[in-house]
Amino acid sequence: MFERNETASTVTGDGYGLAYRAGAQLMDMEMVHFEPYVHAEPDLPMMDRHESSAGCRGVLRNKLGEDFLPNYIQPVGPPQAPFHFTRHFGISNVDIRWVVSKAMALEVLEGRGDNGAVFYDLTQVPEDVWQTGMVSKYLRYVLCRGYDVTKTSIRVFPAAITTLGGIRINEDCQSSLDGLYAAGEVTGGVHGAMRLGGNALADCLVFGARAGGSAAKHALSVRMPEVDGRLVERPARTIRDILSRPETADGDPEQIKKQVKSAIWKHVGVLRDKDGLQEAISIFDRIQNERLPKVFARSLSKLRPALECANMVATAQMIARSAIHRRESRGGQYRLDFPTKDDGKWLCNILVAKGPDEMELSTRPAVMTRFRPQDLPAEGPIAQALEGVERLNAGRLKRLGGRS
């Protein structure tokens, strides 16, 4: 859905759109997870650069050559040579991706970027490290495709990788809609406002098994419903309409998808503010009202992109409207106009549901069964890293007179 992304081209928000139209409740849709170390060179694929021993030794620099991350993440000790992200900051880079992404975006916003990106400097990585393990070799020789990263820095910038919000489920993976079960990225509430590295895999395994078992038990407890011919005819009529519509510029599904991707990346990306979010919502409203009724497909083989448009627009609206509703910064949501976290007002989930006439948003207090934010063990690496981030952020705002 985002112009810059690191996902398959078929991941276009269909699960969210289908659940929304069916009447299920969704939550935390504003919490989009961004991967920082993604190629921003025009002739390279949008793939991330850090998941190797060599990648952990790369340094992010702005166009002035400055190593800027220490301005956003508190190092745990003096600079060490050779550099290693985990040793330097006391936390793995995959566990603090939202802070790294914000830092990169702010450097570009404030004029210290280069062609909308920053530089990833791998020139100091020892040669023997590149040869330790297949992942490092793959990074250097396959993903970088001709770039000699041992001699020249490479441009990188964040890209969307996953949505942390989604269908609201309980511990048995049941949604608010009777008989609908969900697991994986399509669900919300599993990771909160940020996700630790690798937890998406555990999410799929644990909740995939729970959803399958719960759905099977439910199926055994109910009678097979009668098929209502009207429910079959409704989508069939929609498909016939799409196939019979004239080809127009406004109805071209690929152009509609490009417009959605551009708008959500520009206005609902790593950095957000009220004006940009309102502009995005207006664009999505116009697409919904003016372009979707004209969407066409030349043949059955072209039908999928046409159907994806409606799901993309619905999902984009849920993300943008939830983001403008949450007037604070937390995890995957960073608001330039509300740059700090506000537990007093916003330690809550934003719920989204389809109303009689329009999308309805509401809030509920965050359910915490073990820890509250202030109760997290202070000696843990994540707690220490977050404390350093908050301290540096407070100092930054003070220097800017309270403005981000």
N, C-alpha and C positions, 0 to 999 in steps of 0.2 A: 504493500500500500504506500510505502514511502519511496520517494525518488532515490534516496540513498538507503540501501538496505543490504543485508547479508543473508537473505532467505531465498527459497525457491520461488520462481515466478508464479507458481500456482497458489501461493499463500496470499490470498486477497481478502481475508476477513469473512469468508463464507459461513463459518461456524457461528460467529457472533451475529451476523445478519439473520441467519436462519432461526437462531434461538430467540432473537429480539422479536421478529415478526410472529413467531409462534406464541409469544406471551411470556417467555421466561424472563427472570430478573437477572441483570448483569451488574457487575461491581468493579470499581477501581480502574475503569477504562483509560483514565489519564496516565496511568503508570506504564509508560512504554520504556523498554530496556534498550539502551544504545551500546553498541560495541565500539570502543574508541579507535583501535588500530586497524582501520580499514583503508585500503588503497584509495588515493584520490588522484592518481595519475590517469590521464584520459585513455591510455592504451592498455591499462591493466584491469583485471576483473575486481569487483568490489568484494574482496575477501580479507579476513583479518590476519595480522602479522605476528601475533605475540605467542601463540601456543607452541612454543618450543624452548629448549634451553637457550638458544641464541636469542630468541625474541625477548626473553626476560631481561636481557642485557642491553636492549636498545634504549636510547634516551630521546625523549620528545623535546624538540627545540622550535622556537619561533623564528621568524625571518631575520631577527637580530642575532641568531645563534645562541640565544639564552636557553638554558635548561630551566623551564618555567614551572614544572610540577611542584617543586618545593614551596612555591607561593600558594599552593592550594592544598597540598597534603604535607603534614608535618613529618619530616624525616625522624627516624628513631635514633640516629647518631650522625657523626660527621661523614662526609663523603668517603666512599670506599672505592678502591680501584682493584680489580675491574668492577664496574657498576653492576649491580643485580637488584632488580626492583624489590623483591621480597625482603632482602637483607637491608636495603636502604630505607624502606618505608615501614617495615615490620608487618606487611600484609601482602597477599598475592594480588597481582594486578587484576585478575578476573573477579576478585571479591570487592573491588571498589571502582568498578567500571563507570558508574554514573558520575563519580567525582572527576575522573580522568576525562570523560566526555565533556562535562561542563567546562573544565579548565581549557580544553582545546578550543571549544566554541567561543569562550570569552576572549581568548587570545586573538582569534580571528575578528571577532566583533570590535575589539578595541584597536584594530589596525596593525597587529603584530603577526598576522598570517601572510601566506603567500598563495595567491590564486585560490582563496577560500579554504586553505588547508594549513597544516603545520608540517614540520619535518620529523621523520623518524630516523635517528642517527644510529646505525649499526656498525659504523666504521671501526669502533674500538673493540668489537667482539673478536677474541682470539681465533685464529684459524682452526685450532683443534676443537673448539666448541662447535663450530659449524659441522664437524664430522662426527659429533657424539649424538647418535640417534637419527632415525629416519625423518622425524618431524623437522629438525633443523635443516637437514639436507633438502627436504621437500620445500621448505620456506625459501631457501636461497636459490635453488636451481629450477624449481617448477613455478611457484607462485609469483616470484619476482620477474620471471620471463625476460631475461636479458639485461636487467638492471644489476650492475655490479654494486651491491649494497655494502661490500667491504671497502669501497672507495667513495661512494656518493650517497647522501641521504635521500630518502624517498618520501614523497608527500603522502600524508594520511589524514583522515578526518572521520568522525563517528558516523555510524549508519545504524538504522533500526535493525534489531535482531530478534526481538520477541515482545509480546504484550503480556504484562504481568496481571492485568485485569482480565475479566471474562465472565462466563456464566457463574452465577453464585451457586455453590454446592455445599452440602453438608459433609460430614465425615464418611458417609456412604456414597458420595458422589451424586446424590439426587439433587436436581435443580428445584426451583420453586414451581415448576410445571410438572404435574403428576405424570410419571412414566418417562420423563426425560432425564437421562443420566449423562454425565460428561466427565472427561479426563484429559489431562495434558494442557497444552498451551491455551486451549479454548476456555479454560476455567480461570476464575479469579479467586483471590484470597489465600492461595497456597503459599506464595512468596512475599506477600505484603508489597511494600513500595520499592524494594530492591531484592535482587537475587544473588546468592553466592554462586561462584563458579561450579559447574557440574550438577547443580541441584535440579535442573530441568530434566536430566536423565532419570534421577531418582523419582521425580514427580511422575513421569510417564509410567515407570514400572510399578510404583506403589499404587497410584490412583487408577492406573489402567486395570490392574487386578481387582481393585475395590469396585470400580464402576462395572466391570464385567460380571462379577459375582452378584452385586446388588441388582443389576438389571435382570439377571437370570432368575433371582428369587422373586422379583416383582412379576416377571412374566408368568411364573408358575402360580402366582396368587390371583391372577385375573383371567377372565374369560376372553377368548379371542373376539375382538370387536367386529361388528358387521362393517363391510366396506360401504362408505357413503359415496355414491356416484358423483354427487355434486363436488366433493372434495377432490375427486380425480379430474373432473372437467375444468375446474378453475385454473390450475397450472397448465393444463393442455391448451386452454384458450389463450393464456398468456404467451405460450410458445408459438402458437399459430399467428398471433398478432405480430410478434417480433419478426417472424419469418416472412410475413406479407408486407411489412412496412417498406416504403421507398428508401433508397439510399440517400441520406443527406449528411452534410458536414456536421450538423448538430447531433445527429444520431449515431455517428461513428463510434463504436464501443472502445476502440483503441485510443481515440482522441479523448474520450471521456475519462478513461483510466489515466492517461497522461496528465490531464488537468487535475484530477484528484491527487495523484502522486506529487505533483508540483506544489499544490496548495498546502497539503498536510506537511510536507517537508519544510516548506518556507515558513509557515506560521505555527506549526504544532510540533516542531522538531525539538532539538536539545534545549534551546532557549525560547521561552514563551513570554508574551505579555498580553494585556487586555486587547489592545488595538489589533494585534496580529490574529488573535483567536477570534475576535469578532469578524474580521475580514474572512477568515477561513470558513466560519459558520455561514456567512452570507454566500460565499462561493458554493458551498455544498447545498444550501437551500436552492440556489438557482439551478444547479445541476439536477436536483431532485424534481423540481417543478417544471423546468423547461427542456431538459435534455433527455432524461430517462424515458419520458413518454414517447420519444422519437427513436429510441435505440433500436437497431435493426441487426439482423444476421442474414448473410447472403445464402447460407446453407446450414444444414444440421451440424456440419463440422465446425462452423463458425459460431455456434450457439453459445458455447461456454463463456467466451469473453463478454457477450451481451448480458448473460445472467449474472456474471461476476460484478458488473457495474453497480447493480442495485445493492449488493452486499458491501461493496467498497464504500459507497456513499453512506449507508447506514452506520457502518463501523467508524468511518471518519467523523461523522456527526457525534457519535457517542464519545469518542476520544476528545474532540474539541470542546464539546459542551461540558464534559466532566472537568476538563482542564481549566476552563474559565470559571467554573463553579468553585474549584479549590483555590482559595486566595492565600496560598502559601507555597513554599518550596519544600519538597520531601521526596527523597529517593529519585525515581525516574522523572518527577515533575520539578522543573526549575523555572520559576516565574521571575523575570527581571524586575517586575513591579512589586513583587512580594518575595524577596530573596532569602528570607529566613523561615525556619520551621516554627509552627505555632501549635504546640500540643494543647494549649488551652481551648482553642476553637476547632482545630482540624485533626485531632487524633480520632479520626472516624473514617468510615467507608462511604464513598459516594455510590449510590445505587441508581441504576438506569432501567426503565421499563417503558413499554409502549403504552401510551395513554389513548383515550378515545379519539383525540384529535392530533396530538403531538407527543414528542418524546418527553417523559417525565423524569425528573431527577429528585432524589431525596438523600438524606444522610442517616447513618446509624452509628452509635459509638463502636469503636473498634473492640472486638472481643479478645481479651487477653487472659489466658488461663494459667500461665506460668509466670511471666515477667511483664512488668511495665517498663517503658523506656529507661526510667531512672534506676531500675533495679538490675540492669545488665551487669555481669561481672566486670569490674573495671580493669582487671588484670589481663583480660583477653585481647588478642591482637586487633580484632575488629573494633571493640570498644575504644581501645587506645587510638586507633587510626581515626575513628569518627570524632573523638574528642579533639584531636589535632586539626581536623577539617573544620570543626565548629569554631575553634579558636582563631584560625587563620581567616575564616570567613568574617568573623566579627571584626577583626582588625582591618580587613579590606573595606568593609562597609563604613567603618569609622573614618578611614582615610578619604572615602568618597562622600562624606557628609550624610551617611544614611542611604545614599542612592547606589544601586548596583550599576 
